[in-house]
């Protein structure tokens, strides 16, 4: 009998609590974004990949060139403003953007090269100020680089060393 009494009172309380969470809270404040231009408005920067640890970003232009630039952590300003700081490589596959991968030896860029029917992954590492691309021929996924900013992240591919 006490079990029935407990359940009759317990269910309505849970239902009332659930309903109070589902009710939207109306705010009188209106959010106004503070948009500030941080790049050259005439540049064609698309799909930037950010590396917070090195204050850098990478992107791929329409001609398949991979670029790396820097950004100011305080202001967000891109350096240079057109994004073309350092040329990493040419001939990258269109549409699929490069991504950062953290390794025990430091950050690397991973991206796709080659014609549509024969793509392969490439990693590029910066050694003494020069980007050195290297084909990753043993990767399982030769089309889409999925980077990670977590060292030894086994849930993302590719794993580079």
C-alpha positions as CSV (number, residue, x, y, z in Angstrom):
1,X,0.0,0.0,0.0
2,X,2.8,2.4,0.8
3,X,4.3,1.7,-2.6
4,X,1.1,2.9,-4.4
5,X,0.9,6.1,-2.3
6,X,4.5,6.9,-3.0
7,X,4.2,6.4,-6.7
8,X,1.0,8.6,-6.9
9,X,2.8,11.5,-5.3
10,X,6.2,11.0,-7.0
11,X,5.1,11.0,-10.6
12,X,3.3,14.3,-10.6
13,X,6.3,16.0,-8.9
14,X,8.7,14.7,-11.6
15,X,6.3,15.8,-14.3
16,X,6.0,19.3,-12.8
17,X,9.8,19.6,-12.6
18,X,10.2,18.4,-16.2
19,X,7.7,20.9,-17.4
20,X,9.4,23.8,-15.7
21,X,12.6,22.9,-17.5
22,X,10.9,22.8,-20.8
23,X,9.4,26.3,-20.4
24,X,11.6,28.9,-22.3
25,X,13.0,31.7,-20.3
26,X,12.3,35.1,-21.9
27,X,15.1,37.6,-21.6
28,X,14.8,41.4,-22.0
29,X,18.4,41.7,-23.2
30,X,19.1,41.7,-26.9
31,X,22.4,40.3,-28.0
32,X,24.3,42.7,-30.3
33,X,27.4,41.2,-32.0
34,X,30.6,43.2,-32.1
35,X,31.8,42.2,-35.5
36,X,35.3,43.4,-36.3
37,X,37.1,42.9,-39.6
38,X,40.3,40.9,-39.0
39,X,41.3,40.0,-42.6
40,X,41.6,41.7,-46.0
41,X,38.0,42.1,-47.3
42,X,39.4,41.4,-50.9
43,X,40.9,38.0,-49.9
44,X,39.2,34.7,-50.5
45,X,39.9,33.1,-47.2
46,X,37.7,30.0,-46.7
47,X,37.3,27.3,-44.0
48,X,40.2,28.3,-41.7
49,X,41.5,25.6,-39.4
50,X,42.9,27.1,-36.2
51,X,45.8,26.0,-34.0
52,X,45.4,27.8,-30.7
53,X,48.8,26.5,-29.3
54,X,50.8,28.1,-32.1
55,X,48.5,31.1,-32.8
56,X,48.3,29.9,-36.4
57,X,45.7,29.0,-39.0
58,X,45.7,27.2,-42.3
59,X,43.5,27.3,-45.4
60,X,43.4,26.2,-49.0
61,X,42.8,28.6,-51.9
62,X,40.9,27.9,-55.0
63,X,44.1,26.9,-56.9
64,X,44.9,24.1,-54.4
65,X,47.6,26.0,-52.5
66,X,47.8,25.4,-48.8
67,X,48.6,28.5,-46.7
68,X,49.5,29.1,-43.1
69,X,49.2,32.4,-41.3
70,X,49.3,33.7,-37.8
71,X,46.7,35.4,-35.7
72,X,46.8,37.7,-32.7
73,X,45.2,36.0,-29.7
74,X,44.1,39.3,-28.2
75,X,42.6,41.1,-31.2
76,X,42.0,38.2,-33.5
77,X,43.7,40.0,-36.4
78,X,45.1,37.7,-39.1
79,X,48.7,38.1,-40.2
80,X,49.0,38.7,-43.0
81,X,45.5,40.0,-43.6
82,X,45.2,38.1,-46.9
83,X,46.1,34.8,-45.1
84,X,49.0,34.0,-47.3
85,X,51.7,33.9,-44.7
86,X,53.6,30.8,-45.7
87,X,53.0,28.5,-48.7
88,X,53.0,24.9,-47.5
89,X,52.2,23.0,-50.7
90,X,50.4,23.1,-54.0
91,X,48.1,20.7,-55.8
92,X,45.8,20.0,-52.9
93,X,42.5,18.4,-53.8
94,X,39.7,21.0,-54.1
95,X,36.9,21.1,-51.6
96,X,38.5,19.1,-48.8
97,X,40.2,21.6,-46.4
98,X,43.5,20.9,-44.6
99,X,43.4,20.2,-40.9
100,X,45.8,20.4,-38.0
101,X,46.9,17.2,-36.2
102,X,48.8,17.2,-32.9
103,X,51.6,14.7,-32.5
104,X,54.3,14.1,-29.9
105,X,56.7,15.9,-32.3
106,X,54.4,18.9,-32.7
107,X,51.6,20.1,-34.9
108,X,51.3,18.9,-38.5
109,X,49.0,19.7,-41.4
110,X,47.1,16.9,-43.1
111,X,45.4,17.3,-46.4
112,X,44.5,15.5,-49.6
113,X,46.3,15.5,-52.9
114,X,45.8,13.8,-56.3
115,X,43.1,13.4,-58.9
116,X,39.6,12.4,-57.7
117,X,40.1,8.7,-58.5
118,X,43.6,8.4,-56.9
119,X,43.7,10.7,-53.9
120,X,46.2,10.3,-51.1
121,X,46.8,12.0,-47.8
122,X,49.8,14.2,-47.1
123,X,51.2,15.5,-43.9
124,X,53.4,18.6,-43.8
125,X,55.6,19.5,-40.9
126,X,57.6,22.8,-40.4
127,X,61.3,22.1,-39.9
128,X,63.6,25.1,-39.4
129,X,61.1,27.4,-40.9
130,X,60.4,25.3,-44.0
131,X,57.2,23.3,-44.6
132,X,58.1,19.7,-45.6
133,X,55.2,17.7,-47.2
134,X,55.3,13.9,-47.1
135,X,52.8,11.4,-48.6
136,X,51.0,9.2,-46.1
137,X,50.7,6.0,-48.2
138,X,49.7,3.6,-45.4
139,X,46.5,5.5,-44.3
140,X,43.1,3.8,-44.4
141,X,41.2,6.9,-45.5
142,X,42.8,8.5,-48.5
143,X,40.1,11.1,-49.1
144,X,39.3,13.1,-45.9
145,X,41.8,14.3,-43.4
146,X,40.2,14.4,-39.9
147,X,42.7,16.1,-37.6
148,X,42.6,16.3,-33.8
149,X,44.1,18.8,-31.3
150,X,44.3,16.0,-28.7
151,X,47.6,14.2,-28.5
152,X,47.3,10.5,-29.1
153,X,43.6,10.7,-30.1
154,X,42.8,7.3,-31.5
155,X,39.2,8.2,-32.4
156,X,40.3,10.4,-35.3
157,X,42.2,9.6,-38.4
158,X,44.8,9.9,-39.7
159,X,47.3,8.9,-37.0
160,X,50.6,10.5,-38.0
161,X,53.9,10.4,-36.2
